Amino acid sequence: MNLDFFQQYDICAFTPEYLKGVGEVTKVVVSEGEDLMISMTMRAFRANLCKFYSIDYGSLRKKYSRIIESVNCIPLPINGNKIFLQLKVRTPEFRNDCAMGYLDLGSIAEIKEYKDRNRAQICLRCGRKLEVLCSIGTVNKHIKNARLVLEHYRNEKGCGPYPEVLEKMYSNMDKPATKADILILAREILTLKNSLKDYENGV
């Protein structure tokens, strides 16, 4: 695969698909233009994505599993402004069949619930819609995990908090704070305190 692909397109999501007559492919939703069908498995596409951004996927999974306290559905940050969260998009048909797709956190505009509460519809900012096989509660859990990982990633890289994270957190002020919300806020306060201390010390 030509890795320039990842520089050419702004990827909103990529999911595993089965194309009749071709086999397993990856559907890539981009911010502009039609969806793209890439003739490789989703795992191979993810490996190429990680290669382009020089990401050690194994080490990343190990590190961020400790932050979200889960070894499954680890969010994938590729830079300080973009992170993909995993959501179930299809039912596996055989052993080791890939069921999870990746969605860019910043591309999510709205989440709609179906009558079947084990399904939800993700509306993307580019206008596309994606059906996922999980409840809104599960989607929100993975979104919060992605926010935690991205916030940790940005602090680690010296980028500070991600505006999208703070905007979404503050837009839900009428709802009870979760542990994830409190942790994000506590880290933001600590970042501000450290910045003030550096300023006072003339750093």
C-alpha positions in Angstrom: 0.0 0.0 0.0 1.2 3.5 -0.9 1.5 5.2 2.5 0.9 8.6 0.9 -2.7 7.6 1.1 -2.7 8.7 4.8 -1.4 12.1 3.9 -3.8 12.5 1.0 -7.1 11.8 2.9 -8.6 13.0 6.1 -10.0 9.7 7.5 -13.2 9.9 9.5 -13.6 6.1 9.9 -12.4 2.8 8.7 -14.4 -0.5 9.0 -14.1 -4.1 7.9 -16.3 -5.1 5.0 -17.0 -8.2 3.0 -17.2 -7.5 -0.7 -18.8 -10.1 -2.9 -16.3 -11.5 -5.4 -13.4 -9.8 -3.7 -13.4 -10.9 -0.1 -12.4 -9.0 3.0 -11.7 -5.3 2.4 -11.6 -2.1 4.4 -14.1 0.7 3.9 -12.6 4.1 4.5 -14.9 7.1 5.1 -13.1 10.3 4.3 -14.2 13.9 5.0 -14.5 14.8 1.3 -15.5 12.5 -1.5 -16.9 9.0 -1.7 -16.2 6.2 0.6 -13.1 4.2 -0.5 -12.8 0.4 -0.6 -9.2 -0.8 0.1 -8.3 -4.3 -0.9 -6.9 -5.4 2.4 -8.2 -6.5 5.8 -8.9 -3.9 8.4 -6.1 -5.1 10.5 -3.6 -4.8 7.6 -5.0 -1.3 6.9 -4.5 -0.4 10.6 -0.9 -1.7 10.5 -0.2 0.6 7.5 -1.7 3.5 9.3 0.5 2.8 12.3 3.5 2.4 10.0 2.9 5.8 8.4 2.7 7.5 11.9 5.6 5.5 13.3 3.3 3.9 16.0 4.3 0.8 17.9 0.7 -0.7 18.2 1.7 -3.3 20.7 3.3 -0.9 23.1 0.5 1.6 22.6 -2.1 -1.0 23.6 -0.1 -2.0 26.7 0.3 1.6 27.8 -3.2 2.9 27.2 -4.9 -0.3 28.5 -3.7 0.8 32.0 -5.2 4.2 31.6 -8.7 3.0 30.6 -8.4 -0.1 32.8 -9.3 -2.5 29.9 -7.4 -4.6 27.4 -10.2 -4.4 24.8 -11.1 -1.6 22.4 -8.0 0.5 23.0 -8.3 4.0 21.4 -5.7 4.7 18.7 -4.2 8.2 18.8 -2.2 9.1 15.7 -1.3 12.7 16.6 -2.3 15.4 19.1 -5.4 16.3 17.2 -6.8 12.9 16.1 -7.7 9.7 17.9 -9.7 6.7 16.7 -12.0 4.8 19.0 -13.2 1.3 18.4 -16.8 0.3 18.1 -18.5 -2.9 17.0 -19.8 -2.6 13.4 -20.7 -6.2 12.5 -21.2 -9.7 13.9 -18.2 -12.0 13.4 -19.0 -14.9 11.1 -16.0 -17.1 12.0 -13.2 -17.4 14.5 -10.9 -14.3 14.5 -13.2 -12.4 12.2 -12.8 -8.7 12.7 -16.0 -7.0 14.1 -14.6 -3.7 15.2 -14.3 -0.5 13.2 -12.4 2.7 14.0 -14.0 6.2 14.2 -12.2 9.5 14.5 -13.4 11.2 17.8 -13.4 14.7 16.3 -15.6 13.5 13.3 -18.5 12.5 15.5 -21.4 15.0 15.3 -24.3 13.1 16.9 -25.3 9.7 18.3 -28.8 8.4 17.7 -30.5 5.5 19.4 -32.5 2.9 17.6 -35.6 1.2 18.9 -33.3 -1.8 19.4 -31.2 -0.4 22.1 -28.3 -2.7 21.3 -27.7 -0.6 18.2 -26.9 3.1 17.6 -26.3 5.4 14.6 -23.2 7.6 14.5 -23.7 10.8 12.5 -20.4 12.2 11.3 -19.6 15.8 10.6 -19.0 15.0 7.0 -22.6 14.0 6.6 -22.1 10.2 6.6 -23.9 7.8 9.0 -22.6 4.7 10.5 -24.5 2.0 12.3 -22.8 0.3 15.3 -23.9 -2.8 17.1 -23.8 -1.4 20.6 -25.9 0.8 22.9 -25.5 4.6 23.3 -24.2 3.9 26.7 -21.4 1.7 25.3 -20.6 4.3 22.6 -20.3 7.1 25.3 -18.0 4.8 27.4 -15.6 4.4 24.4 -15.8 8.2 23.7 -14.8 9.0 27.3 -12.0 6.4 27.1 -10.8 8.1 23.8 -10.9 11.5 25.5 -8.8 10.2 28.4 -6.2 8.6 26.1 -6.0 11.7 23.9 -5.7 14.0 26.9 -2.8 11.8 28.3 -1.2 11.7 24.8 -1.3 15.5 24.5 0.1 16.1 28.0 2.9 13.5 27.2 3.8 15.4 24.0 3.5 18.8 25.7 0.4 19.9 23.7 -1.9 20.6 26.6 -5.6 19.7 26.6 -7.5 19.1 23.4 -10.2 21.9 22.9 -12.7 19.3 21.6 -12.4 17.4 24.8 -13.0 20.5 27.0 -15.8 21.7 24.7 -17.7 18.4 25.0 -17.2 18.1 28.7 -18.4 21.7 29.4 -21.4 21.3 27.1 -22.7 18.5 29.4 -22.6 20.6 32.6 -26.2 19.8 33.4 -25.4 16.1 33.7 -23.7 14.3 36.7 -19.9 14.3 36.4 -18.3 10.9 35.8 -15.0 9.7 37.0 -13.6 10.3 33.6 -14.9 13.9 33.6 -13.4 14.5 37.0 -10.0 13.0 36.0 -9.9 15.3 32.9 -10.7 18.3 34.9 -8.2 17.5 37.6 -5.4 17.0 35.0 -6.4 20.3 33.4 -6.1 22.1 36.8 -2.7 20.5 37.4 -1.5 21.6 33.9 -2.6 25.2 34.7 -0.9 25.2 38.1 2.3 23.9 36.6 2.2 26.6 33.9 1.6 29.3 36.5 4.5 28.0 38.6 6.8 28.0 35.6 5.8 31.6 34.8 6.5 32.7 38.4 9.9 31.0 38.3 10.7 32.7 35.0 10.9 29.5 33.0 
